[in-house]
Amino acid sequence: MLPPASHAQPPDTPEVRAAATIRPSIVYIEAWFGGFTLDSAGRVVAGERSSAVSQRCTGFVVRQDGYIGTAAHCLYPPSSPGSVPSTQPSPAVFVLGAGQEGNNVKPVPARIVDSRPFNEGDVALLKVELQDLPSAEIASDPDLQAGTPILTVGYPSSTDVATDFSLEPTSKFGTVSAAKELNTQTVYEVSAPMSKGMSGGPAVDLEGRVVGINSYIIAGESQPFNYIVPASGISELLASAGIEPELSAADKAYRAGLDNYYSGNYSDAIENFDTALTQSPSYPGAFELRRDSVRLREQFGGGESSFLPWILVAAGVVVAGLIAAGIVVFVRVRRRDQLAPAPAGAWQGHPPSPSAPPPAAGGSQQNASPVNGPSQGAPDARCNNCGFDLAPGQRYCPRCGKPQG
């Protein structure tokens, strides 16, 4: 498992998650054919021996108790990809990487449980005597149409000349280009790159589920015209052997850890990876991801310890908002009550002004006092701002507070 950059949180994309999901179940396969020479018809030439030759491919664990899927042509001599004659001795098959990490990597012998040759589906089922192996999930009924995104996964032999040997597989992204037929068998043309050595590896959807098996390419093409066979072939071989594929408790814990890891819930991720390692101590990638989860939690938080304070802050904001809204409503209601016209005979801050005496007989309103206040015999004054009745000589309105004059 490639560790994420130390200065940032890991990228969360469907392709990254799919590659991380399938990675632990990938195995390296070698099939050795030794000491025999075949004639042009594929028959063993009696008395003639040749040096051993090998076929290197990829496989994937389909059950924790050692069942492995691959392409059938990986079990044939390189010059005979179609079918193996009955006179051809079975190859010696070895598997590397089945739950092995670090210095514990060594070839483990495998037996062939069943197979269908290249022209009948190109699929094989192997068995190694190991337990608690990380497993892949086989899609029960994948809907592969043109444009469906996939990853092809495996060990390209071409990288051996450029880098040191490693059990870290290559993942190539592409899409399904078309559904085709080969000898009445369904095959899918894909744009995801493949090369020699990736045969037998899984093609997975963006959920990390196996939807096909890497089968063959068109030699000499500059564009990627590559082909996978349906994963239903390996399911049928398992069913014929009475084997039900299933994810183990460690597989489920690891997948839950990935979900939490890429979502930033590092505390939960640590707990998930601990569970996976308890169930399967050498589960590939789980230890490294747990270590990164601890580091990322220290840098960015993530988990219950950082989640609770945010809940409290959010609750405080909501409560403060409710209090502020209540204050605004109270002030508006009170102001409305203060500005509402008073009913007849009601007081508004001051007693109503006494009735002014009627003007003297024959008098006129020209006898009224100046604007600085009504004099006796003049009608009651009103506020020049809000119209409130004012007492004689009142300089400020008791309702709106505006000065008069």
C-alpha positions as CSV (number, residue, x, y, z in Angstrom):
1,M,0.0,0.0,0.0
2,L,1.5,3.3,-1.1
3,P,1.5,5.7,1.9
4,P,-0.1,9.1,1.3
5,A,1.9,12.3,1.3
6,S,3.0,13.2,4.8
7,H,2.0,16.9,4.5
8,A,-1.6,16.4,3.3
9,Q,-4.7,14.3,3.8
10,P,-5.0,11.3,1.5
11,P,-6.9,11.9,-1.8
12,D,-10.4,10.5,-1.8
13,T,-11.4,9.4,-5.3
14,P,-13.2,6.3,-6.5
15,E,-10.1,5.1,-8.3
16,V,-7.9,5.5,-5.2
17,R,-10.4,3.6,-3.1
18,A,-10.9,0.8,-5.7
19,A,-7.1,0.3,-5.9
20,A,-6.7,0.2,-2.2
21,T,-9.7,-2.2,-1.8
22,I,-8.4,-4.9,-4.2
23,R,-4.7,-4.5,-3.4
24,P,-4.4,-6.9,-0.5
25,S,-5.9,-9.9,-2.4
26,I,-3.5,-9.7,-5.4
27,V,-0.9,-12.5,-5.7
28,Y,2.0,-13.3,-8.0
29,I,1.9,-16.6,-9.9
30,E,4.6,-18.7,-11.5
31,A,3.9,-21.9,-13.4
32,W,7.0,-24.0,-14.3
33,F,7.1,-26.4,-17.2
34,G,10.2,-28.5,-17.0
35,G,12.2,-31.1,-19.0
36,F,9.9,-31.8,-21.9
37,T,9.9,-31.0,-25.6
38,L,6.7,-30.7,-27.6
39,D,6.2,-31.4,-31.3
40,S,4.1,-29.1,-33.6
41,A,1.0,-30.9,-32.4
42,G,1.7,-30.2,-28.8
43,R,2.7,-33.8,-28.0
44,V,5.7,-34.7,-25.8
45,V,8.6,-35.9,-27.8
46,A,9.8,-39.1,-26.1
47,G,13.3,-39.2,-25.0
48,E,14.0,-35.5,-25.6
49,R,14.3,-33.1,-22.7
50,S,14.7,-29.4,-22.6
51,S,15.3,-26.8,-20.0
52,A,12.5,-25.7,-17.8
53,V,10.4,-22.7,-18.9
54,S,8.1,-20.6,-16.8
55,Q,4.9,-18.6,-17.2
56,R,4.5,-15.6,-14.9
57,C,1.1,-14.1,-14.2
58,T,-1.2,-12.6,-11.6
59,G,-4.0,-14.0,-9.5
60,F,-6.4,-12.9,-6.8
61,V,-7.6,-14.6,-3.6
62,V,-11.3,-15.3,-3.7
63,R,-11.7,-17.0,-0.2
64,Q,-9.6,-16.6,2.9
65,D,-8.9,-20.4,3.1
66,G,-6.6,-20.3,0.1
67,Y,-8.7,-20.3,-3.1
68,I,-7.3,-18.2,-5.9
69,G,-8.6,-17.1,-9.3
70,T,-6.5,-16.6,-12.4
71,A,-6.5,-17.0,-16.2
72,A,-6.2,-20.6,-17.4
73,H,-3.6,-19.7,-20.1
74,C,-1.2,-18.9,-17.2
75,L,-1.1,-22.7,-16.6
76,Y,0.0,-23.6,-20.1
77,P,3.4,-23.4,-21.7
78,P,3.9,-19.9,-23.3
79,S,3.8,-21.4,-26.8
80,S,0.6,-23.2,-26.2
81,P,-2.1,-20.8,-25.0
82,G,-5.1,-22.6,-26.5
83,S,-5.4,-26.0,-24.8
84,V,-3.1,-28.4,-23.1
85,P,-2.9,-32.0,-24.5
86,S,-3.4,-34.8,-22.1
87,T,0.2,-35.9,-22.5
88,Q,1.4,-32.5,-21.2
89,P,2.5,-32.9,-17.5
90,S,0.9,-30.5,-15.1
91,P,3.0,-27.5,-14.3
92,A,4.5,-26.8,-10.9
93,V,2.6,-23.7,-9.8
94,F,3.8,-21.4,-7.0
95,V,2.1,-18.3,-5.5
96,L,3.8,-15.3,-3.8
97,G,2.2,-12.6,-1.9
98,A,-0.8,-14.4,-0.4
99,G,-0.9,-12.4,2.9
100,Q,2.9,-12.3,2.9
101,E,4.7,-9.1,3.8
102,G,8.3,-8.0,4.4
103,N,10.9,-10.8,4.8
104,N,8.2,-13.5,5.0
105,V,7.7,-13.6,1.3
106,K,8.4,-17.1,-0.2
107,P,6.8,-19.2,-2.9
108,V,3.9,-21.4,-1.8
109,P,3.0,-24.4,-3.9
110,A,-0.6,-24.4,-5.4
111,R,-2.7,-27.1,-6.9
112,I,-5.1,-26.7,-9.8
113,V,-8.6,-27.2,-8.6
114,D,-10.3,-26.6,-12.0
115,S,-9.8,-24.7,-15.2
116,R,-11.4,-23.7,-18.5
117,P,-9.0,-23.3,-21.4
118,F,-8.5,-20.1,-23.4
119,N,-11.1,-20.8,-26.0
120,E,-13.7,-21.8,-23.3
121,G,-13.5,-18.9,-21.0
122,D,-9.8,-18.7,-19.9
123,V,-10.3,-19.1,-16.2
124,A,-8.7,-21.3,-13.5
125,L,-9.1,-21.9,-9.8
126,L,-6.1,-22.7,-7.6
127,K,-5.7,-23.7,-4.0
128,V,-2.9,-23.0,-1.5
129,E,-2.6,-24.4,2.0
130,L,-2.8,-21.1,3.8
131,Q,-5.5,-19.5,6.0
132,D,-6.7,-16.0,6.8
133,L,-5.8,-14.6,3.4
134,P,-7.2,-11.2,2.3
135,S,-9.9,-11.8,-0.3
136,A,-11.5,-10.0,-3.2
137,E,-15.2,-9.6,-3.7
138,I,-16.7,-10.9,-6.9
139,A,-19.5,-8.8,-8.4
140,S,-22.6,-11.0,-8.6
141,D,-24.1,-9.5,-11.7
142,P,-22.0,-6.7,-13.1
143,D,-23.5,-4.5,-15.7
144,L,-20.6,-3.9,-18.1
145,Q,-21.5,-1.5,-20.9
146,A,-19.4,0.8,-23.1
147,G,-18.1,3.5,-20.9
148,T,-18.2,1.6,-17.6
149,P,-15.0,2.6,-15.7
150,I,-12.7,-0.1,-14.5
151,L,-9.2,-0.8,-13.2
152,T,-7.0,-3.6,-14.5
153,V,-4.6,-4.8,-11.8
154,G,-1.6,-7.0,-12.0
155,Y,2.2,-7.5,-12.2
156,P,3.5,-6.3,-15.6
157,S,6.7,-8.2,-16.4
158,S,8.0,-5.2,-18.4
159,T,8.6,-3.3,-15.2
160,D,11.1,-5.9,-14.0
161,V,13.8,-4.3,-16.2
162,A,13.1,-0.8,-14.8
163,T,12.5,-1.4,-11.1
164,D,13.4,-4.0,-8.4
165,F,11.0,-6.9,-7.9
166,S,8.0,-5.9,-5.7
167,L,4.7,-7.3,-4.7
168,E,3.1,-3.9,-5.1
169,P,0.8,-4.4,-8.1
170,T,0.1,-2.0,-10.9
171,S,-3.4,-0.5,-11.3
172,K,-4.4,0.9,-14.7
173,F,-7.6,3.0,-15.2
174,G,-9.8,2.8,-18.3
175,T,-13.3,2.0,-19.5
176,V,-15.2,-0.8,-21.2
177,S,-15.1,-0.2,-24.9
178,A,-17.4,-2.9,-26.2
179,A,-18.7,-6.4,-25.6
180,K,-17.4,-8.9,-28.1
181,E,-17.4,-12.7,-28.6
182,L,-14.5,-15.2,-29.0
183,N,-15.5,-18.8,-29.9
184,T,-19.0,-18.0,-28.7
185,Q,-17.6,-16.8,-25.3
186,T,-18.2,-13.3,-24.2
187,V,-15.2,-11.0,-23.8
188,Y,-15.0,-7.3,-23.1
189,E,-12.7,-4.9,-25.0
190,V,-11.3,-2.4,-22.5
191,S,-9.1,0.8,-22.8
192,A,-7.3,0.1,-19.5
193,P,-3.7,-0.7,-20.4
194,M,-2.4,-4.3,-19.8
195,S,0.8,-6.0,-20.6
196,K,2.4,-9.4,-20.3
197,G,2.4,-10.6,-16.7
198,M,-0.9,-8.9,-15.8
199,S,-2.8,-11.9,-17.2
200,G,-5.0,-13.5,-14.6
201,G,-5.2,-10.4,-12.6
202,P,-8.6,-8.9,-11.7
203,A,-10.5,-6.1,-13.5
204,V,-12.5,-4.3,-10.9
205,D,-15.2,-1.7,-10.8
206,L,-15.0,1.5,-8.8
207,E,-16.3,-0.4,-5.7
208,G,-13.2,-2.6,-5.9
209,R,-15.3,-5.7,-6.9
210,V,-14.0,-8.1,-9.5
211,V,-16.0,-7.8,-12.7
212,G,-13.5,-9.6,-15.1
213,I,-10.2,-11.3,-15.4
214,N,-7.3,-9.9,-17.5
215,S,-7.0,-12.2,-20.5
216,Y,-5.2,-11.1,-23.7
217,I,-4.1,-8.1,-25.8
218,I,-3.6,-7.5,-29.5
219,A,0.1,-7.7,-30.1
220,G,1.7,-4.8,-32.1
221,E,-1.2,-2.3,-31.6
222,S,-0.2,1.2,-30.6
223,Q,-3.6,1.7,-29.0
224,P,-4.9,-0.3,-26.0
225,F,-7.1,-3.0,-27.5
226,N,-7.1,-5.3,-24.5
227,Y,-9.6,-7.9,-23.4
228,I,-11.0,-9.3,-20.2
229,V,-13.2,-12.3,-19.6
230,P,-16.3,-12.1,-17.3
231,A,-15.8,-12.8,-13.6
232,S,-18.8,-15.1,-13.8
233,G,-16.3,-17.8,-15.0
234,I,-14.5,-18.0,-11.7
235,S,-17.9,-17.9,-9.9
236,E,-19.0,-21.0,-11.9
237,L,-15.8,-22.9,-11.0
238,L,-16.3,-22.1,-7.4
239,A,-19.9,-23.3,-7.6
240,S,-18.8,-26.5,-9.3
241,A,-16.4,-27.2,-6.5
242,G,-19.1,-26.5,-3.9
243,I,-17.3,-23.4,-2.6
244,E,-19.1,-20.2,-1.6
245,P,-17.0,-17.1,-1.9
246,E,-17.3,-14.7,1.0
247,L,-15.4,-11.9,2.7
248,S,-13.9,-12.6,6.1
249,A,-14.3,-10.5,9.2
250,A,-10.8,-9.1,8.5
251,D,-11.8,-8.1,5.0
252,K,-14.9,-6.3,6.2
253,A,-13.0,-4.5,8.9
254,Y,-10.3,-3.5,6.4
255,R,-12.9,-2.1,4.0
256,A,-14.6,-0.2,6.8
257,G,-11.2,1.2,7.8
258,L,-10.7,2.4,4.2
259,D,-14.0,4.2,4.2
260,N,-13.2,6.0,7.5
261,Y,-9.6,6.7,6.5
262,Y,-10.5,8.4,3.2
263,S,-13.4,10.2,4.9
264,G,-11.1,11.7,7.6
265,N,-12.6,9.7,10.5
266,Y,-9.1,8.6,11.7
267,S,-10.1,7.3,15.1
268,D,-12.6,4.9,13.7
269,A,-10.2,3.9,11.0
270,I,-7.6,3.0,13.6
271,E,-10.1,0.8,15.4
272,N,-11.1,-0.9,12.1
273,F,-7.5,-1.6,11.1
274,D,-6.8,-3.0,14.6
275,T,-9.7,-5.4,14.1
276,A,-8.4,-6.5,10.7
277,L,-4.9,-7.1,12.1
278,T,-6.3,-9.0,15.1
279,Q,-8.1,-11.3,12.7
280,S,-5.2,-11.5,10.2
281,P,-1.9,-10.3,11.6
282,S,-0.2,-10.0,8.2
283,Y,-3.1,-8.3,6.4
284,P,-1.3,-6.4,3.6
285,G,-1.5,-2.6,4.0
286,A,-3.5,-2.6,7.2
287,F,-0.5,-1.8,9.5
288,E,0.7,1.0,7.2
289,L,-2.7,2.5,7.0
290,R,-3.2,2.4,10.7
291,R,0.2,4.1,11.2
292,D,-0.9,6.8,8.7
293,S,-4.2,7.2,10.5
294,V,-2.5,7.9,13.8
295,R,-0.2,10.5,12.1
296,L,-3.1,12.2,10.2
297,R,-5.3,12.3,13.4
298,E,-2.5,14.2,15.1
299,Q,-2.2,16.7,12.2
300,F,-5.9,17.2,11.3
301,G,-8.0,15.7,14.0
302,G,-10.7,13.3,13.1
303,G,-12.8,11.1,15.4
304,E,-14.9,11.5,18.5
305,S,-12.3,13.7,20.3
306,S,-12.5,16.4,17.6
307,F,-16.1,15.8,16.7
308,L,-17.7,16.6,20.1
309,P,-16.3,20.2,20.4
310,W,-17.8,21.0,17.0
311,I,-21.2,19.7,18.2
312,L,-21.0,22.0,21.3
313,V,-19.9,25.0,19.2
314,A,-22.8,24.4,16.7
315,A,-25.3,24.1,19.6
316,G,-24.0,27.3,21.1
317,V,-24.5,29.2,17.8
318,V,-28.0,27.9,17.5
319,V,-28.9,28.9,21.1
320,A,-27.4,32.4,20.6
321,G,-29.4,32.8,17.4
322,L,-32.6,31.9,19.1
323,I,-32.0,34.4,22.0
324,A,-31.2,37.1,19.5
325,A,-34.3,36.4,17.5
326,G,-36.4,36.5,20.7
327,I,-35.0,39.9,21.7
328,V,-35.7,41.4,18.2
329,V,-39.3,40.1,18.4
330,F,-39.8,41.6,21.9
331,V,-38.4,45.0,20.9
332,R,-40.6,45.2,17.8
333,V,-43.8,44.2,19.7
334,R,-43.1,46.8,22.5
335,R,-42.4,49.5,20.0
336,R,-45.6,48.7,18.1
337,D,-47.6,49.0,21.3
338,Q,-46.0,52.3,22.1
339,L,-46.7,53.8,18.7
340,A,-50.3,52.6,18.5
341,P,-53.0,55.4,18.8
342,A,-54.5,55.6,22.3
343,P,-58.2,55.0,22.7
344,A,-60.5,57.8,23.7
345,G,-59.9,59.0,27.2
346,A,-56.7,57.0,27.7
347,W,-53.5,58.5,28.9
348,Q,-50.3,58.4,27.0
349,G,-47.6,59.2,29.4
350,H,-49.2,62.4,30.6
351,P,-52.8,63.3,31.6
352,P,-54.8,64.9,28.8
353,S,-54.6,68.7,28.7
354,P,-57.6,70.4,30.3
355,S,-60.2,71.9,28.0
356,A,-59.3,75.4,27.0
357,P,-62.0,78.0,27.8
358,P,-64.0,79.3,24.9
359,P,-62.8,82.5,23.4
360,A,-64.3,85.7,24.6
361,A,-67.3,87.0,22.8
362,G,-66.5,89.0,19.8
363,G,-62.9,87.9,20.1
364,S,-60.9,86.4,17.3
365,Q,-58.0,83.9,16.9
366,Q,-55.7,86.7,16.2
367,N,-55.4,87.2,19.9
368,A,-53.5,83.8,20.1
369,S,-50.1,83.9,21.7
370,P,-46.9,83.4,19.6
371,V,-45.6,80.1,18.5
372,N,-43.6,79.4,21.7
373,G,-46.8,78.0,23.3
374,P,-50.5,78.4,23.4
375,S,-51.8,81.0,25.7
376,Q,-54.9,80.8,27.7
377,G,-57.9,81.0,25.4
378,A,-56.1,79.2,22.6
379,P,-56.9,75.6,21.5
380,D,-54.7,72.8,22.8
381,A,-51.4,72.4,20.9
382,R,-50.3,69.2,19.2
383,C,-46.8,67.8,18.6
384,N,-45.5,69.1,15.3
385,N,-43.9,65.7,14.7
386,C,-46.4,63.0,15.7
387,G,-49.5,64.9,16.5
388,F,-49.7,64.0,20.2
389,D,-51.8,66.4,22.4
390,L,-49.5,68.7,24.4
391,A,-50.1,70.4,27.7
392,P,-49.9,74.2,27.6
393,G,-46.3,75.4,27.6
394,Q,-44.9,71.9,27.0
395,R,-41.5,72.2,25.2
396,Y,-40.9,68.5,24.4
397,C,-43.3,65.8,23.2
398,P,-43.7,63.0,25.8
399,R,-44.4,60.4,23.0
400,C,-41.6,61.0,20.5
401,G,-39.3,63.3,22.5
402,K,-39.1,65.9,19.7
403,P,-38.6,69.6,20.7
404,Q,-41.4,71.9,20.0
405,G,-41.2,75.5,18.8
